[in-house]
């Protein structure tokens, strides 16, 4: 039932996006900021003494025909690499390739370094009426396969580019690794792949959630041009 409701809501959102796209004109530039709240001051003994980082963030602006990340769906190899290693090379390469081929991607951005505990990272995206969505994600590190993300955020409402969007972020389990601790093995032989692979889902739905459902980050999207 949950899967049916999720599919319906996604279909409705895409339908509304197509309708808005027909009235939309021009393009816009947005800056997207992720703030890392995974500090000892916020989480105490629930997390390591030094806090946790967000791996170098990566994202893209895209059309409604592209979905890099689907909650309740399976993680792609690109998302799996980010979730398990913090490396975004596969994601960036795929997004840039789709952009070159004009297959639903407008712009691609990636951070040069991690987002440290209590700090923020900002990336910039150009969107237009045919590519109004922004997806951006990173690994919570170290961890087995936990991520923070914004997924298919639509920058067009009622045929116009919005000026601002914001919200909180919780941890998600990418469903590719069975680890439970704040570890990310350098040696792949120590990895514990999830067999069979599970759907991407909020970590709070797992009884082993180390964050107890708390907010791990905030995002802010601002139109700058």
Backbone as ProteinMPNN parsed JSONL, in Angstrom:
{"seq_chain_A": "XXXXXXXXXXXXXXXXXXXXXXXXXXXXXXXXXXXXXXXXXXXXXXXXXXXXXXXXXXXXXXXXXXXXXXXXXXXXXXXXXXXXXXXXXXXXXXXXXXXXXXXXXXXXXXXXXXXXXXXXXXXXXXXXXXXXXXXXXXXXXXXXXXXXXXXXXXXXXXXXXXXXXXXXXXXXXXXXXXXXXXXXXXXXXXXXXXXXXXXXXXXXXXXXXXXXXXXXXXXXXXXXX", "coords_chain_A": {"N_chain_A": [[0.825, -1.196, 0.0], [1.929, 1.239, 0.832], [3.871, 1.569, -1.145], [2.233, 1.927, -3.369], [0.912, 4.315, -2.778], [3.114, 6.047, -2.665], [4.011, 5.877, -5.343], [1.789, 6.969, -6.619], [1.788, 9.624, -5.61], [4.236, 10.515, -6.636], [3.721, 10.363, -9.383], [1.668, 12.238, -9.542], [3.053, 14.566, -8.826], [4.854, 14.772, -10.966], [3.07, 15.133, -13.066], [1.955, 17.609, -12.38], [4.267, 19.123, -12.616], [4.781, 19.003, -15.371], [2.551, 20.39, -16.323], [3.024, 22.928, -15.221], [5.4, 23.521, -16.498], [4.609, 24.109, -19.092], [3.665, 26.68, -18.877], [5.809, 28.097, -18.074], [8.686, 30.304, -18.398], [11.986, 31.076, -19.574], [15.039, 30.938, -17.531], [16.83, 30.097, -14.492], [19.156, 30.646, -11.775], [20.313, 28.834, -9.039], [21.461, 28.667, -5.667], [22.42, 26.049, -3.589], [22.472, 24.993, -0.346], [23.825, 22.807, 1.995], [23.708, 22.112, 5.4], [25.605, 20.685, 7.955], [24.602, 19.02, 10.758], [25.632, 17.161, 12.441], [27.114, 17.107, 15.038], [29.029, 16.693, 18.097], [27.907, 18.301, 20.07], [25.231, 18.398, 19.37], [24.463, 15.714, 19.241], [25.743, 14.245, 21.197], [26.754, 11.328, 22.918], [25.763, 9.64, 21.027], [27.048, 9.629, 18.615], [30.378, 9.47, 17.081], [33.168, 11.031, 18.854], [34.311, 13.123, 17.407], [32.338, 13.92, 15.732], [30.42, 13.642, 12.64], [30.943, 13.64, 9.086], [29.672, 15.049, 5.988], [30.172, 13.514, 2.946], [31.974, 14.677, -0.036], [29.671, 16.589, -1.702], [27.319, 16.031, -4.374], [25.412, 16.763, -7.317], [22.618, 17.505, -9.553], [20.747, 19.444, -11.935], [17.688, 18.729, -13.495], [15.344, 17.123, -15.797], [11.856, 15.991, -15.667], [12.04, 13.499, -16.624], [14.195, 12.219, -15.73], [15.522, 10.504, -12.962], [17.635, 10.455, -10.437], [17.676, 9.41, -7.958], [15.52, 7.505, -6.056], [13.279, 7.358, -3.531], [12.264, 4.541, -1.727], [12.905, 3.04, -3.864], [15.458, 1.074, -5.592], [18.938, 1.631, -5.018], [21.02, 3.07, -7.466], [24.097, 2.084, -9.204], [25.63, 4.396, -9.111], [24.614, 5.896, -6.964], [25.043, 4.014, -4.978], [27.862, 3.947, -4.865], [28.418, 6.497, -3.795], [27.06, 6.268, -1.33], [28.415, 4.183, 0.005], [31.162, 4.673, -0.161], [31.623, 7.405, -0.301], [32.627, 8.585, -2.517], [32.021, 10.408, -5.481], [32.377, 10.059, -8.178], [31.225, 8.324, -10.168], [28.564, 9.158, -10.225], [28.809, 11.877, -11.008], [30.054, 11.543, -13.51], [28.074, 10.143, -14.952], [25.954, 12.022, -14.902], [27.123, 14.179, -16.295], [27.563, 12.994, -18.762], [24.923, 12.493, -19.597], [24.116, 15.121, -19.806], [25.756, 16.055, -21.911], [24.679, 14.554, -23.962], [22.237, 15.648, -24.094], [20.09, 14.6, -22.643], [18.103, 15.105, -20.622], [19.465, 16.41, -18.505], [20.483, 19.469, -17.12], [22.426, 20.971, -15.627], [25.433, 20.245, -13.733], [26.947, 19.675, -10.591], [29.564, 19.536, -8.141], [31.138, 19.098, -4.956], [34.374, 20.105, -3.695], [35.408, 19.125, -1.386], [34.712, 17.548, 1.846], [31.771, 18.188, 3.929], [32.165, 19.49, 6.939], [31.462, 18.696, 10.438], [28.971, 20.809, 11.761], [29.376, 22.704, 9.816], [28.857, 24.207, 6.497], [28.081, 23.55, 3.024], [27.963, 24.833, -0.246], [26.488, 24.56, -3.428], [25.988, 25.31, -6.936], [23.361, 25.643, -9.318], [21.987, 25.71, -12.582], [18.748, 26.079, -13.753], [16.007, 25.413, -15.969], [12.872, 25.749, -17.721], [12.352, 23.262, -18.77], [13.967, 21.68, -17.286], [13.518, 21.634, -14.316], [14.073, 20.437, -11.878], [16.006, 19.651, -8.929], [18.474, 17.533, -7.669], [20.456, 16.36, -5.018], [23.104, 14.968, -3.137], [24.929, 13.208, -0.498], [27.266, 11.156, 1.323], [26.895, 10.116, 4.725], [29.543, 10.171, 6.75], [32.011, 8.513, 8.795], [30.132, 5.61, 7.716], [28.008, 2.72, 7.095], [26.266, 2.792, 4.743], [24.848, 5.203, 4.658], [23.006, 8.132, 3.874], [22.527, 11.665, 3.101], [20.113, 13.753, 1.531], [18.484, 15.69, -1.066], [15.756, 15.353, -3.156], [14.643, 15.427, -6.389], [13.638, 18.117, -6.184], [11.419, 20.574, -7.014], [11.783, 23.515, -8.823], [9.943, 25.113, -10.027], [6.831, 26.586, -9.674], [3.437, 26.969, -10.17], [3.995, 27.872, -12.732], [6.136, 29.617, -12.426], [9.504, 30.477, -11.42], [10.535, 29.583, -8.21], [11.53, 31.533, -5.33], [12.747, 30.684, -3.048], [13.521, 27.814, -1.045], [13.401, 25.525, 1.635], [14.392, 23.268, 4.294], [14.518, 20.395, 6.529], [16.817, 17.638, 7.026], [16.923, 14.12, 7.245], [18.616, 11.039, 8.053], [19.189, 8.582, 5.519], [18.973, 5.159, 4.627], [20.778, 3.513, 2.226], [20.386, 0.921, 1.454], [22.232, -0.955, 0.59], [24.246, -2.055, 2.116], [24.884, -4.011, 4.997], [25.909, -3.066, 7.359], [26.121, -1.789, 10.76], [27.443, -0.029, 12.351], [29.44, 3.0, 12.887], [31.244, 2.867, 10.555], [33.317, 2.467, 7.653], [34.618, 0.384, 5.69], [37.923, 0.366, 4.382], [39.047, -1.713, 3.062], [37.58, -3.636, 0.693], [36.921, -6.275, 1.045], [36.025, -6.478, 3.6], [33.548, -5.449, 3.581], [29.951, -5.604, 3.918], [27.747, -6.544, 1.965], [24.278, -5.955, 1.307], [22.096, -8.571, 0.901], [19.178, -9.88, -0.333], [19.441, -6.757, -2.169], [18.122, -3.86, -0.585], [15.376, -1.451, -0.511], [15.881, 2.1, -0.817], [15.476, 3.929, 2.111], [14.13, 5.815, 4.919], [16.385, 5.976, 7.629], [15.393, 5.881, 10.168], [13.38, 4.046, 10.15], [14.585, 1.693, 10.635], [15.349, -0.439, 13.281], [17.841, -0.22, 14.322], [18.668, 2.373, 14.087], [21.014, 4.806, 14.537], [20.76, 7.475, 15.014], [18.396, 8.022, 16.176], [16.175, 9.017, 14.847], [16.557, 11.744, 14.63], [17.071, 15.089, 13.286], [19.58, 15.481, 10.906], [20.682, 17.344, 9.275], [20.312, 20.473, 7.448], [18.758, 22.074, 4.647], [19.024, 24.712, 2.26], [17.678, 26.469, -0.372], [18.208, 28.947, -2.707], [17.199, 31.375, -5.012], [19.294, 33.105, -7.116], [19.559, 34.425, -9.432]], "CA_chain_A": [[0.0, 0.0, 0.0], [2.831, 2.395, 0.896], [4.505, 1.713, -2.459], [1.216, 2.436, -4.29], [0.71, 5.738, -2.449], [4.321, 6.753, -3.091], [3.991, 5.941, -6.807], [0.737, 7.915, -6.999], [2.235, 10.983, -5.311], [5.288, 10.858, -7.593], [3.052, 10.592, -10.669], [0.951, 13.503, -9.438], [4.041, 15.64, -8.845], [5.373, 14.889, -12.328], [1.997, 15.707, -13.88], [1.89, 19.029, -12.063], [5.477, 19.747, -13.16], [4.588, 19.143, -16.812], [1.58, 21.462, -16.532], [3.688, 24.189, -14.914], [6.423, 23.728, -17.513], [3.986, 24.685, -20.279], [3.45, 28.104, -18.643], [7.078, 28.657, -17.61], [9.549, 30.959, -19.377], [13.315, 31.486, -19.154], [15.886, 30.083, -16.713], [17.205, 30.686, -13.207], [20.321, 30.063, -11.111], [20.068, 28.616, -7.621], [22.509, 28.12, -4.809], [21.862, 25.049, -2.685], [23.368, 24.848, 0.792], [23.605, 21.759, 3.0], [24.392, 22.342, 6.679], [25.822, 19.441, 8.688], [24.285, 19.171, 12.173], [26.126, 15.976, 13.148], [28.162, 17.518, 15.963], [28.874, 16.155, 19.447], [27.014, 19.165, 20.851], [23.845, 18.068, 19.022], [24.145, 14.293, 19.353], [26.371, 13.652, 22.363], [27.385, 10.015, 22.813], [25.161, 8.845, 19.947], [27.948, 9.618, 17.47], [31.794, 9.581, 17.48], [33.536, 12.263, 19.545], [34.642, 14.186, 16.449], [31.208, 14.177, 14.848], [30.389, 12.956, 11.347], [30.993, 14.551, 7.945], [29.022, 14.708, 4.726], [31.171, 13.368, 1.893], [31.812, 15.701, -1.079], [28.314, 16.549, -2.254], [27.175, 16.07, -5.831], [24.017, 16.887, -7.711], [22.317, 17.923, -10.918], [19.4, 19.908, -12.261], [17.255, 17.767, -14.511], [13.94, 17.111, -16.202], [11.039, 14.988, -14.99], [12.305, 12.202, -17.255], [15.383, 11.68, -15.077], [15.475, 10.392, -11.508], [18.904, 9.889, -9.969], [17.475, 8.82, -6.64], [14.1, 7.274, -5.81], [12.978, 6.797, -2.225], [11.534, 3.274, -1.863], [13.449, 2.314, -5.0], [16.806, 0.562, -5.381], [20.045, 2.538, -5.317], [21.8, 2.811, -8.67], [25.528, 1.967, -8.905], [26.159, 5.723, -8.817], [24.221, 6.221, -5.594], [25.722, 3.043, -4.115], [29.248, 4.38, -4.661], [28.395, 7.616, -2.847], [26.605, 5.81, -0.022], [29.35, 3.261, 0.657], [32.551, 5.145, -0.177], [31.713, 8.856, -0.287], [33.143, 9.055, -3.807], [30.903, 10.756, -6.364], [32.842, 10.036, -9.569], [30.272, 7.68, -11.079], [27.396, 10.034, -10.336], [29.161, 13.059, -11.811], [30.31, 11.109, -14.886], [26.783, 9.842, -15.578], [25.207, 13.262, -15.1], [27.762, 14.954, -17.361], [27.317, 12.28, -20.01], [23.533, 12.771, -19.963], [24.056, 16.523, -20.227], [26.344, 16.148, -23.25], [23.747, 13.932, -24.906], [20.961, 16.367, -23.982], [19.109, 13.598, -22.225], [17.393, 15.409, -19.39], [20.267, 17.072, -17.482], [20.821, 20.856, -17.471], [23.716, 21.334, -15.034], [26.011, 19.281, -12.8], [27.84, 20.335, -9.634], [30.117, 18.661, -7.104], [31.998, 19.799, -3.999], [35.776, 19.708, -3.713], [35.761, 18.467, -0.136], [33.578, 17.179, 2.691], [31.127, 19.174, 4.786], [32.555, 19.108, 8.289], [30.41, 18.88, 11.44], [28.655, 22.195, 12.082], [29.7, 23.576, 8.689], [27.957, 24.166, 5.344], [28.632, 23.512, 1.666], [27.027, 25.395, -1.222], [26.691, 24.29, -4.845], [25.158, 26.16, -7.782], [22.706, 24.938, -10.415], [21.116, 26.427, -13.514], [17.546, 25.335, -14.124], [15.116, 26.067, -16.91], [11.513, 25.226, -17.641], [12.359, 21.84, -19.113], [14.815, 20.998, -16.306], [13.286, 22.409, -13.1], [14.313, 19.653, -10.67], [17.361, 19.559, -8.379], [18.786, 16.411, -6.783], [21.796, 16.532, -4.455], [23.28, 13.99, -2.065], [26.253, 12.87, -0.01], [27.345, 10.109, 2.342], [27.227, 10.409, 6.109], [30.788, 9.408, 6.87], [31.914, 7.151, 8.255], [28.914, 4.83, 7.934], [27.936, 1.625, 6.112], [25.685, 3.255, 3.476], [23.835, 6.193, 5.039], [23.121, 9.337, 3.043], [21.618, 12.808, 3.188], [19.739, 14.033, 0.152], [17.241, 16.287, -1.531], [15.443, 14.499, -4.293], [13.631, 15.943, -7.317], [13.018, 19.359, -5.699], [10.928, 21.314, -8.18], [11.978, 24.948, -8.697], [8.862, 25.818, -10.731], [5.494, 26.442, -9.108], [2.466, 27.834, -10.861], [4.606, 28.417, -13.934], [7.179, 30.598, -12.121], [10.607, 30.001, -10.608], [10.41, 29.976, -6.814], [12.665, 32.325, -4.857], [13.393, 30.077, -1.891], [13.004, 26.555, -0.526], [14.257, 25.097, 2.747], [13.854, 22.152, 5.053], [15.429, 19.59, 7.325], [17.216, 16.368, 6.428], [17.19, 12.98, 8.101], [19.488, 10.049, 7.421], [18.567, 7.519, 4.737], [19.727, 3.936, 4.386], [20.761, 3.25, 0.785], [19.949, -0.448, 1.227], [23.251, -1.751, -0.114], [25.229, -2.598, 3.053], [24.237, -4.428, 6.238], [26.623, -2.591, 8.533], [25.336, -1.105, 11.784], [28.29, 0.878, 13.116], [29.998, 4.144, 12.163], [32.435, 2.379, 9.875], [33.296, 2.38, 6.201], [35.865, -0.342, 5.463], [38.765, 0.673, 3.23], [39.204, -3.0, 2.395], [36.275, -4.07, 0.207], [36.646, -7.628, 1.517], [35.376, -6.355, 4.902], [32.217, -4.92, 3.343], [28.867, -6.554, 4.151], [26.665, -6.183, 1.04], [22.934, -6.408, 1.63], [21.611, -9.567, -0.041], [19.136, -9.055, -1.531], [19.47, -5.319, -1.966], [16.888, -3.291, -0.058], [15.01, -0.139, -1.016], [16.313, 3.292, -0.095], [14.423, 4.243, 3.073], [14.601, 6.55, 6.096], [17.08, 5.123, 8.583], [14.571, 5.792, 11.363], [12.53, 2.867, 10.043], [15.385, 0.557, 11.069], [15.458, -0.426, 14.738], [19.228, 0.056, 14.707], [18.96, 3.768, 13.77], [21.923, 5.381, 15.533], [20.444, 8.889, 15.215], [17.105, 8.075, 16.867], [15.219, 9.799, 14.074], [16.811, 13.181, 14.723], [17.484, 15.837, 12.103], [21.041, 15.449, 10.767], [21.128, 18.459, 8.448], [19.32, 21.391, 6.89], [19.084, 22.567, 3.313], [18.469, 26.01, 1.867], [17.778, 26.725, -1.806], [17.927, 30.354, -2.957], [17.329, 31.87, -6.372], [20.212, 34.238, -7.098], [19.502, 35.127, -10.718]], "C_chain_A": [[0.87, 1.261, 0.0], [3.46, 2.654, -0.459], [3.51, 2.317, -3.456], [0.979, 3.92, -4.053], [1.897, 6.564, -2.904], [4.353, 6.93, -4.605], [2.949, 6.947, -7.283], [1.184, 9.351, -6.783], [3.316, 11.436, -6.28], [4.684, 11.164, -8.954], [2.324, 11.921, -10.669], [1.91, 14.68, -9.52], [4.583, 15.862, -10.252], [4.335, 15.493, -13.257], [1.9, 17.207, -13.647], [3.09, 19.775, -12.632], [5.347, 19.973, -14.661], [3.629, 20.285, -17.112], [2.21, 22.824, -16.288], [4.72, 24.539, -15.978], [5.853, 24.416, -18.745], [3.754, 26.184, -20.127], [4.737, 28.839, -18.316], [7.863, 29.298, -18.761], [10.914, 31.227, -18.766], [14.077, 30.458, -18.346], [16.217, 30.812, -15.419], [18.44, 29.973, -12.669], [20.03, 29.989, -9.62], [21.355, 28.216, -6.907], [21.839, 27.235, -3.768], [22.884, 24.784, -1.588], [22.906, 23.72, 1.703], [24.382, 22.145, 4.257], [24.427, 21.041, 7.475], [25.602, 19.682, 10.187], [24.823, 18.026, 13.031], [27.347, 16.309, 14.003], [27.953, 16.849, 17.319], [27.927, 16.992, 20.299], [25.556, 18.816, 20.601], [23.48, 16.629, 19.349], [24.825, 13.58, 20.521], [27.033, 12.318, 22.061], [26.769, 9.131, 21.72], [26.098, 8.699, 18.761], [29.392, 9.711, 17.954], [32.127, 10.961, 18.036], [33.82, 13.429, 18.608], [33.482, 14.555, 15.542], [31.317, 13.372, 13.559], [30.36, 13.982, 10.224], [29.998, 14.121, 6.874], [30.135, 14.592, 3.691], [30.981, 14.467, 0.851], [30.478, 15.558, -1.805], [28.338, 16.592, -3.774], [25.698, 16.158, -6.172], [23.869, 17.353, -9.144], [20.941, 18.568, -10.959], [18.952, 19.118, -13.483], [15.766, 17.86, -14.804], [13.173, 16.058, -15.408], [11.203, 13.601, -15.617], [13.521, 11.506, -16.649], [15.129, 11.604, -13.572], [16.758, 9.692, -11.054], [18.73, 9.092, -8.687], [15.978, 8.705, -6.382], [13.917, 6.63, -4.439], [12.003, 5.636, -2.41], [11.942, 2.51, -3.118], [14.852, 1.821, -4.669], [17.852, 1.61, -5.758], [20.739, 2.109, -6.604], [23.26, 2.595, -8.283], [26.157, 3.309, -8.53], [25.849, 6.131, -7.377], [24.91, 5.274, -4.608], [27.161, 3.47, -3.839], [29.317, 5.528, -3.659], [28.091, 7.111, -1.446], [27.64, 4.975, 0.718], [30.772, 3.794, 0.752], [32.696, 6.656, -0.047], [32.263, 9.436, -1.575], [31.978, 9.285, -4.777], [31.256, 10.688, -7.848], [31.849, 9.429, -10.542], [29.048, 8.553, -11.301], [27.69, 11.209, -11.254], [29.376, 12.677, -13.268], [29.003, 10.817, -15.62], [26.021, 11.118, -15.885], [25.801, 14.098, -16.23], [27.548, 14.302, -18.725], [25.89, 12.532, -20.501], [23.376, 14.22, -20.435], [24.613, 16.692, -21.635], [25.396, 15.614, -24.318], [22.379, 14.61, -24.924], [19.816, 15.42, -23.647], [18.607, 13.888, -20.815], [18.176, 16.089, -18.286], [20.679, 18.457, -17.963], [22.171, 21.279, -16.91], [24.116, 20.307, -13.986], [26.958, 20.031, -11.875], [28.343, 19.315, -8.62], [31.065, 19.474, -6.231], [33.42, 19.266, -4.064], [36.187, 18.958, -2.445], [34.53, 18.201, 0.703], [32.977, 18.38, 3.421], [31.355, 18.745, 6.227], [31.411, 19.341, 9.276], [30.218, 20.358, 11.796], [28.905, 23.18, 10.958], [28.702, 23.381, 7.543], [28.738, 24.093, 4.044], [27.557, 23.999, 0.711], [27.442, 25.016, -2.633], [25.681, 25.096, -5.648], [24.62, 25.373, -8.975], [21.915, 25.921, -11.273], [19.94, 25.526, -13.837], [16.807, 26.108, -15.2], [13.776, 25.348, -16.856], [11.429, 23.744, -17.959], [13.151, 21.016, -18.107], [14.692, 21.704, -14.951], [13.628, 21.694, -11.793], [15.779, 19.695, -10.243], [17.441, 18.353, -7.459], [20.218, 16.578, -6.3], [21.943, 15.585, -3.265], [24.743, 13.825, -1.664], [26.151, 11.778, 1.039], [27.525, 10.719, 3.729], [28.432, 9.537, 6.44], [31.462, 9.638, 8.22], [30.584, 6.503, 8.59], [28.898, 3.69, 6.927], [27.433, 2.101, 4.752], [24.586, 4.285, 3.746], [24.086, 7.5, 4.296], [22.201, 10.449, 3.538], [21.309, 13.217, 1.756], [18.548, 14.979, 0.057], [16.994, 15.659, -2.892], [14.325, 15.11, -5.13], [12.902, 17.17, -6.765], [12.679, 20.23, -6.895], [11.053, 22.817, -7.943], [10.923, 25.77, -9.417], [7.532, 25.518, -10.061], [4.569, 27.469, -9.75], [3.092, 28.555, -12.041], [5.715, 29.419, -13.697], [8.277, 29.946, -11.281], [10.432, 30.492, -9.172], [11.653, 30.745, -6.388], [13.433, 31.617, -3.743], [12.715, 28.758, -1.521], [13.935, 26.118, 0.591], [13.598, 23.941, 3.48], [14.926, 21.453, 5.858], [15.738, 18.284, 6.61], [17.418, 15.327, 7.513], [18.104, 12.024, 7.346], [18.663, 9.012, 6.67], [19.529, 6.354, 4.606], [19.63, 3.612, 2.903], [20.4, 1.812, 0.452], [20.952, -1.353, 0.556], [24.255, -2.406, 0.817], [24.545, -2.879, 4.386], [24.942, -3.94, 7.499], [25.733, -1.827, 9.49], [26.132, -0.033, 12.519], [28.77, 2.044, 12.238], [31.325, 3.739, 11.543], [32.216, 2.387, 8.378], [34.589, 1.716, 5.775], [36.615, 0.112, 4.22], [38.95, -0.589, 2.39], [37.831, -3.525, 1.985], [35.907, -5.465, 0.693], [35.955, -7.621, 2.877], [33.957, -5.819, 4.772], [31.179, -6.017, 3.568], [27.679, -6.207, 3.259], [25.32, -6.751, 1.484], [22.455, -7.346, 0.536], [20.262, -10.101, 0.429], [19.142, -7.564, -1.184], [18.105, -4.824, -1.494], [16.604, -1.936, -0.699], [15.656, 0.963, -0.188], [15.174, 3.715, 0.83], [14.985, 5.059, 4.223], [15.234, 5.605, 7.113], [16.255, 4.927, 9.852], [13.647, 4.573, 11.337], [13.259, 1.59, 10.443], [15.572, 0.647, 12.581], [16.87, -0.126, 15.224], [19.633, 1.507, 14.416], [19.79, 4.408, 14.878], [21.593, 6.842, 15.847], [19.101, 9.099, 15.908], [16.105, 8.997, 16.181], [15.452, 11.289, 14.076], [17.208, 13.784, 13.373], [19.01, 15.865, 12.044], [21.575, 16.615, 9.929], [19.973, 19.347, 8.031], [19.744, 21.778, 5.481], [18.383, 23.89, 3.067], [18.724, 26.205, 0.379], [17.355, 28.16, -2.063], [18.155, 30.699, -4.425], [18.202, 33.113, -6.346], [20.199, 35.01, -8.413], [18.382, 34.564, -11.569]], "O_chain_A": [[0.597, 2.22, -0.723], [3.578, 3.802, -0.888], [3.896, 3.129, -4.296], [0.858, 4.695, -5.001], [1.729, 7.649, -3.461], [4.683, 8.008, -5.098], [3.189, 7.691, -8.234], [0.992, 10.203, -7.651], [3.33, 12.592, -6.703], [5.091, 12.122, -9.61], [2.347, 12.651, -11.66], [1.63, 15.673, -10.192], [4.754, 17.002, -10.683], [4.675, 16.28, -14.141], [1.778, 17.985, -14.594], [2.964, 20.915, -13.077], [5.756, 21.016, -15.17], [3.854, 21.062, -18.04], [1.972, 23.768, -17.042], [4.896, 25.708, -16.321], [6.539, 25.219, -19.378], [3.654, 26.895, -21.126], [4.758, 30.069, -18.284], [7.734, 28.906, -19.921], [11.012, 31.564, -17.586], [13.816, 29.259, -18.444], [15.922, 31.998, -15.269], [18.735, 28.843, -13.056], [19.562, 30.953, -9.015], [22.212, 27.528, -7.461], [20.84, 27.608, -3.153], [24.02, 24.398, -1.864], [21.752, 23.679, 2.129], [25.568, 22.465, 4.187], [23.403, 20.379, 7.647], [26.329, 20.457, 10.807], [24.503, 17.934, 14.216], [28.459, 15.857, 13.731], [26.83, 16.477, 17.659], [27.223, 16.456, 21.155], [24.728, 18.922, 21.506], [22.334, 16.339, 19.695], [24.509, 12.424, 20.802], [27.772, 12.182, 21.087], [27.211, 8.0, 21.515], [25.968, 7.755, 17.981], [29.619, 10.003, 19.128], [31.45, 11.942, 17.727], [33.598, 14.586, 18.964], [33.626, 15.414, 14.673], [32.201, 12.528, 13.413], [29.812, 15.072, 10.39], [29.541, 12.978, 6.856], [30.963, 15.497, 3.578], [29.943, 15.128, 0.842], [30.2, 14.539, -2.436], [29.268, 17.126, -4.379], [24.843, 15.693, -5.419], [24.852, 17.568, -9.854], [20.081, 18.281, -10.127], [19.74, 18.868, -14.394], [15.03, 18.587, -14.137], [13.743, 15.333, -14.592], [10.568, 12.642, -15.18], [13.843, 10.369, -16.996], [14.582, 12.536, -12.982], [16.935, 8.492, -11.264], [19.532, 8.214, -8.371], [15.251, 9.693, -6.478], [14.346, 5.498, -4.213], [11.033, 5.743, -3.161], [11.387, 1.449, -3.406], [15.379, 2.112, -3.595], [17.666, 2.378, -6.702], [21.012, 0.926, -6.806], [23.638, 2.89, -7.149], [27.095, 3.362, -7.735], [26.712, 6.645, -6.666], [25.314, 5.694, -3.524], [27.631, 3.366, -2.706], [30.173, 5.533, -2.774], [28.773, 7.472, -0.487], [27.731, 5.056, 1.944], [31.514, 3.406, 1.654], [33.778, 7.143, 0.283], [32.357, 10.655, -1.713], [31.069, 8.461, -4.878], [30.514, 11.203, -8.685], [31.65, 9.963, -11.632], [28.555, 8.675, -12.423], [26.918, 11.503, -12.167], [28.938, 13.394, -14.168], [28.843, 11.2, -16.779], [25.501, 11.288, -16.988], [25.062, 14.664, -17.035], [27.371, 14.995, -19.727], [25.676, 12.759, -21.692], [22.601, 14.505, -21.349], [24.02, 17.386, -22.461], [25.319, 16.145, -25.426], [21.482, 14.209, -25.665], [18.75, 15.435, -24.262], [18.673, 13.035, -19.93], [17.62, 16.335, -17.216], [21.167, 18.607, -19.083], [22.978, 21.877, -17.622], [23.279, 19.598, -13.428], [27.687, 20.92, -12.315], [27.647, 18.358, -8.283], [31.711, 20.412, -6.697], [33.645, 18.116, -4.442], [37.19, 18.244, -2.434], [33.423, 18.582, 0.323], [33.594, 19.441, 3.517], [30.796, 17.745, 6.679], [30.489, 20.102, 8.982], [31.181, 21.064, 12.094], [28.671, 24.377, 11.126], [27.826, 22.518, 7.602], [29.893, 24.512, 3.965], [26.389, 23.633, 0.835], [28.612, 25.136, -2.995], [24.65, 25.517, -5.123], [25.322, 24.55, -9.563], [21.266, 26.836, -10.765], [20.116, 24.35, -14.156], [16.967, 27.322, -15.323], [13.575, 24.447, -16.041], [10.537, 23.049, -17.472], [13.026, 19.791, -18.071], [15.657, 22.309, -14.484], [13.491, 22.275, -10.717], [16.679, 19.764, -11.08], [16.596, 18.166, -6.584], [21.103, 16.906, -7.091], [21.01, 15.422, -2.478], [25.658, 14.236, -2.377], [25.075, 11.513, 1.575], [28.225, 11.719, 3.888], [28.346, 8.309, 6.411], [31.499, 10.754, 8.736], [29.978, 6.804, 9.619], [29.698, 3.691, 5.992], [28.072, 1.856, 3.729], [23.52, 4.238, 3.131], [25.229, 7.918, 4.113], [21.244, 10.217, 4.277], [22.143, 13.05, 0.866], [17.721, 15.062, 0.965], [17.921, 15.462, -3.677], [13.205, 15.291, -4.652], [11.678, 17.255, -6.866], [13.552, 20.578, -7.691], [10.497, 23.341, -6.978], [10.995, 26.999, -9.419], [7.15, 24.36, -9.898], [4.883, 28.655, -9.853], [2.763, 29.708, -12.321], [6.204, 30.025, -14.651], [8.029, 28.999, -10.534], [10.208, 31.681, -8.944], [12.707, 30.625, -7.012], [14.609, 31.899, -3.512], [11.502, 28.604, -1.665], [15.145, 26.324, 0.497], [12.41, 23.671, 3.31], [16.087, 21.862, 5.87], [15.013, 17.873, 5.703], [18.004, 15.603, 8.559], [18.334, 12.184, 6.147], [17.587, 8.613, 7.114], [20.74, 6.538, 4.489], [18.531, 3.453, 2.373], [20.133, 1.5, -0.708], [20.589, -2.397, 0.014], [25.048, -3.235, 0.369], [23.726, -2.086, 4.851], [24.596, -4.367, 8.6], [24.706, -1.279, 9.088], [25.554, 0.784, 13.235], [28.541, 2.072, 11.029], [32.389, 4.206, 11.95], [31.085, 2.323, 7.896], [35.573, 2.409, 5.519], [36.034, 0.231, 3.141], [39.003, -0.529, 1.162], [37.005, -3.828, 2.846], [34.727, -5.811, 0.754], [35.366, -8.624, 3.278], [33.236, -5.746, 5.767], [31.476, -7.204, 3.431], [26.699, -5.636, 3.738], [25.236, -7.878, 1.972], [22.411, -6.963, -0.633], [20.194, -10.72, 1.491], [18.879, -7.175, -0.046], [17.067, -5.308, -1.945], [17.471, -1.347, -1.344], [15.942, 0.78, 0.995], [14.032, 3.847, 0.387], [16.187, 5.01, 4.484], [14.674, 4.553, 7.419], [16.404, 3.915, 10.536], [13.185, 4.121, 12.385], [12.644, 0.532, 10.576], [15.919, 1.709, 13.099], [17.076, 0.185, 16.397], [20.816, 1.839, 14.489], [19.333, 4.536, 16.014], [22.087, 7.389, 16.833], [18.718, 10.234, 16.192], [15.301, 9.666, 16.83], [14.618, 12.038, 13.568], [17.622, 13.079, 12.452], [19.662, 16.231, 13.022], [22.783, 16.845, 9.882], [18.806, 19.014, 8.236], [20.933, 21.806, 5.16], [17.3, 24.152, 3.591], [19.864, 26.114, -0.074], [16.255, 28.555, -1.677], [19.185, 30.35, -5.002], [17.895, 34.073, -5.638], [20.752, 36.106, -8.507], [18.168, 35.022, -12.692]]}, "name": "protein", "num_of_chains": 1, "seq": "XXXXXXXXXXXXXXXXXXXXXXXXXXXXXXXXXXXXXXXXXXXXXXXXXXXXXXXXXXXXXXXXXXXXXXXXXXXXXXXXXXXXXXXXXXXXXXXXXXXXXXXXXXXXXXXXXXXXXXXXXXXXXXXXXXXXXXXXXXXXXXXXXXXXXXXXXXXXXXXXXXXXXXXXXXXXXXXXXXXXXXXXXXXXXXXXXXXXXXXXXXXXXXXXXXXXXXXXXXXXXXXXX"}
